[in-house]
Amino acid sequence: MANSLAEKAKAAFVDDSFKLSVDLFSQAIDLSPNDANLFVDRAQAHLKLNNFTEAVADASKTIEIDPSMAKAYLRKGTACIKLGEYLTAKQALEIGASLAQNDSRFTKLLKECDQHLAEKTNDLSECLSPDFPPIATPVSVASKLPDTNAGTLEEAKKGCGTSQQISTITSVKPKYSHKYYQKPEEVVVTIYAKGIPANNVVVDFGEQILSVRIDVHGEDAYYFQPRLFGKIIPEKCRYEVLSTNVEIRLVKAEGINWPSLEYSKEIAVTQKVNVPSVGSQRPAYPSSMPRKKDWDKLEAQVKKEEKEEKLDGDAAVNKMFRDIYQNADEDMRRAMSKSFVESNGTVLSTDWKDVGSKKMEGSAPDGMEMKKWEY
């Protein structure tokens, strides 16, 4: 099944359907996770899609499975050049060139790396040595490669306090364990390598790549080069070789929490937000929304104010009559209305038995006389 998917992926690649090719290779890898050819072919598809970091990851996985596959180093070198990781690319290409000595692509890409590195060296002025040390090679391909000796770049770095890019190959034989923890601003990686001289440890920092090489005389070189979960600030990163371990401090470029040290598509990026502590009660903010009024409460308040209000003269008399009418029953109200209207406002009676059986005649106050208005 995996072989069938791989053939379909290759056909899609030939048809320039690179995304489909990546998807098919991924399905094949799920079925055959230790097939180096699937990873190296998917790396090529990623290159076509400009997914350079994914291409580096696939090429590194290929090298981990089969360190003798030359095209894995070619894929890795090409992707690292695109990412600006020129020394990382150079180291991978040098191994690939030693495995495929007649492949002119390695020679061309190595020249390109040298040009970029020369430009960087000029920018760094006289602080760094222009010569880069040859890399140690995996044991499985050592018989095919010439012997190399480590240079003195580490001593130059100590003299000027600048970290340079160095070895790039993922550990073929992980003989040292490592752990990490993080703070809001940095990630601290600890490699448990006891009693290693500082000159035998070379650490370099890329934008999203950590490269570690521990080269002890008479032993296979140890390589640790993960693609980091997040980006870092290389010029601010540092490391220290202690008696029991190598402590590496990676300064984060973004304020995010790393769920893992190494990058993975399956793990989502979680933004770390510092929320100030507040009390249990939510603060009140000004609002243009109309507030809800309690009309019953407002009415009761008005009635209370009217009841307690002290009036004089006619206002007091009118208030008294209003209170009488408001508290009267139906017969009393009818008597008050009828007597007041029929007497032209001169009589006000509450006795309906008296008022209801006759017409109420008006009577003028002393010194005044009644007159009827004609319409």
N, C-alpha and C positions, 0 to 999 in steps of 0.2 A: 504493500500500500504506500509506504514512504517513497519507494522508488518511482511509483507511478505519479505521485504528486510532484516529485522532483523533476521528472520529464516534462510535465505540464508547466512547471515553473520556468524551466529553461526555454520552452517554446514561447511562453509569454514574454520572456526577456528578449528573444529574437524579434518578436513583433513589437518591441518598444513598449509593451504593457508592463512597466516596471513595478507599479504598485501591486498589480495582480501577481506578478512574479514573487514579490516579497511575501504576500499573503500565502501563496502556495508553498513557498519554502518554509514559512512558519508552521504550517500544518504538518509538513513532512518532519520538521524538527520535533514537534510534539510527539510524533510516533517513533522517531529515532534520534534521541537527544545527544548521542555520542558520535554522530556522524560528522566528521570535520568538513567533508565536502559540502554538506548542506549549509553550514555556517559561512564558509568562504564564498560560496555562490550567492548567498543572501547578502553578504557584505558588498559584493559587486553591484547588486540591484540597488542597495541603499546609496551607493556612490552615484548612481545614475539619477537618483531622486534628491541628491544633495543632502541626504541624511548622514552627515559625516560622523557625528558622534556614535550613531547606531552602527555605522560601518566599522569604526574602531572597536566597538564592543564585540561585534561578530568576528572580526579578524583576531582579536585577542583570545576569544574562546577557541578559535581554530588552532591557534598556536599552543594553547593549553592542552588540547586533545592530541595534536600531531605537530610537534615543534619542527619537523623536517619539511613541512609544506611551504615551498618558496613563495607561492602566490599569496599566501596569507600575509607574509611580510610586505609584499607589494601592495596589497589592499590597505594594510594598516599605514604604511608610509604615505600612500596617496591621500588617505583621509586626514592624517595628521598634518600634512602640508596645507590642506584646505582649511584646517582649524588653526593654522599658525603655530602649531607645535612642531617646529622645525627640527629641533634636536631629537625629539621623540621619533619623528619620521626618519631621521638620519640613522639612528640606532637600529630601527627595524629594517631599513633598506640595506644596511651593511650586512646584516645576517642573511637577508634574502639574496643579496648579490653573491655571497659566498656559497649559497646552495645552488644558485643558477648562474654560473659564471659567464655563460654565453648570452644571457638575456640583457639586451641593451637598454631596456626600460629602467632597470635599476641604475645604470650609469647616468642616464639622463636625469632621473629624479634626484640622485645624489648630488649632481652638479647644481640643481635648483636649490637644494637644501643648503649647500655650501655658500651659495650667493646670499641667501637670506640670513644665514648665520654670520657671514662676514659683515653684512649691514648692521646686525645687532651688535657685533663686536666693536664696530666703529662707534656706534652710539654709546656704548659703555666705556668708550675711551680706553685708557690703559689699565683699567681696573681688573679685567679678566684676561686670562691667557687665550690667544687665538687658537691654540691647539686643543683638540678634544680627545679624551682617552678612548682607546678602542674598547669595545664591550666584551664582557665575558659571554661565553656561548653555552647553551643548554647541553647537558651531558650526552643526550641522545644524538646530537649532531657534531660533537666535538671532534670526532675522528675525521670529519670532512672539512674542518676549518683549521686555518693556521693558528699557532699559539699566539696569544696576545698578552701584554702586560699592562697593568693599570697605570695611568698617567698621574699628573700632579694637579689636576683641576681642583681637587678638594682643598689643597694648600692655598691655591690662588683665591678660592672663595673665602677662606678664613682671613686672608689679608685685606680684602676689600669689603667684606660683609654682604656680598651679593650672592643670591642663590641662582645657579644655572641649571638648565635642563640636562638630564643625564639618561640613564638606562630606561628602557621602555617595555621590556618583555614581561608579560605576566609570569608569576612564579610557576616554574615547571615542577619543582619539588619543594612544596611549602614546608620547610623544616622549622619555621618559627611561627608561633601563633600570634594573633593580634586581637585587640579589642579597641573600642572607641566609646567616648561619651561626648556630650555636647553642652555648650553654654549658648546663651542667646546670640553671642557674637562670634563664636568659634567652635570648631570640632577638634577634639584631642584624640589622636590615634597613638596607641602604644603597641610597639612590636617587641615581643619578649625574646630578645637576643642577648644572652648574658656574656659578659666579658669580651665584647667585640671592640677592637681599637677604633677610635674615631676616624682614622684615615681609611678604614675599610668600609665605611658607610657613606653612601652617596644618595642624597635625597634631592629631588627636584619637584617644582610645582608648576603645573600648567593651569590654564583657565578652569578646566574641569577634570584634570588628570593629576594624580599623585604618582610619582615614580620613586621607588626605593630599590637600591641595590646594596646587598651586603656580600662582599667578596673576601672570603677568608682563604688564605694560602693553603693549598692541598685539599680544599673542599669545593663542591659545586657551588656556584654563585646562587644567591637567593634573590629572586625578583618579586616585587610586589607593585603592581601598577593597576589599581582600580580606576574605572571611570566613576568619578564622584557623583553623589546624588545631586548636589547643587554646585554652583560656581563659587570660586574662591578668589581672593586677591593675592596673586603669587608673591608680589614684592613685600607683603606684610606677613607672609607665612614664615615659620621658622621650625627648627628641630634641634634636639639635644641628645647626644649619645651618653647614656648613663651606664653605670656598672652592670645593671641588670636588664636594661631595656633601651629602646630608642623611642623617645617621646616626640611626636610631631604635632604641631599646632597649626591648624588650617583656619584662616580668617575668612568668614563667610562674606560673600559679595552681596547677598540678599538676606533680609531678615526673615528667613523661613526655618521651620523645624525640619530636620532631616529624619525621616522614618527609618532610613538605613544609610549605611556608609556609601554603598555603591548604587549607581543609577539603575532604575528598573521602570519600565513602562507601566507595569501593573500597580505601582505605588503612586498615589496621587500626592501632589505637593500641598502641604498644609501650611497656610499662612499663620504665623504666630502673631497674635495681636495682644498687646498689653492693655487690658481694660482696667481703669481705675476703680478701686473698691468704693462702693456707695452703700448707704444704709438701706434698710428694707423698704422704706418709703420712697416712692418715685418722686422726683422733684416736679414742682408745678411750673409750667412755662406759660407766658402770655399767649392768649389765643384770641383770634378775631371771631370765633364761633359764638353765637348768642348763647347766654347761659339760660338754663331752665329756671323759670320762676315758679314759686309755690304760691299760687293764687289764693288758696284757702288761708294760708298763713297771713298773706297780705290783707285779705278782707277782715280777718279777725283783728289785725293790728289797727286798721282804720276804724272799725267799730269801737275798739277800746279807746282810741283817741277821741272819737266823737262823744262817747259816754262821759269821759273825764273832762271834756271841754266846758269851760265856764263862760256863759253868754250873758249879755245885759240887754234890757229894753225889749224891743219887738223881736229880736233874734231869740231871746230867752223864751218869750211867749210862743213863738212859732215852733221852737224845739219841743216845748211842753205839749203842744197840740199834736205834733208828729209822733211823739212817744205814746200819747194816748191812743191815736189812731192805729199805730203799729201793734200795740198790745191788745186792741179791742177785738171782740168777736164780730160775726157777720152782721148781726142786728144793730150793734152799736155803730158800726161803720156806715150802715145804710142811714141810720138816724142822723149821724154827723153830716153826711153828704147832703141829705135832703134839706135839713134845717139850714145849712150854710148857704145853699143855692137859692132856696125859696125866699130867704130873708135878706138876700143881697149881701151876705157876709156879716149880718149884724147879730145872728143867733147861731149858736152851736149847741145842739142837744145830743145826748147819747141815749135817750129813752125812745126806743122805736115804737112802743105802744102809744105814746103821746104824739110823736111826730108822724107816725104812719097813718093816723086816722084823720088828720086835718092838714090844711095848708098853713105853713108857717109864714106869718106876717112879720115884716121887718120893723124894727123900732130904732129911731135915731137916738144917738146919745144926747144928753142934756145940752141945749144950746144949738142943736142942729136939726135939720128937717130932711125928710126922705123925699127924693125925687126919682121919677122913672125916666129912663132913657128911651127915646123913641128912635126907631130905626127907619 
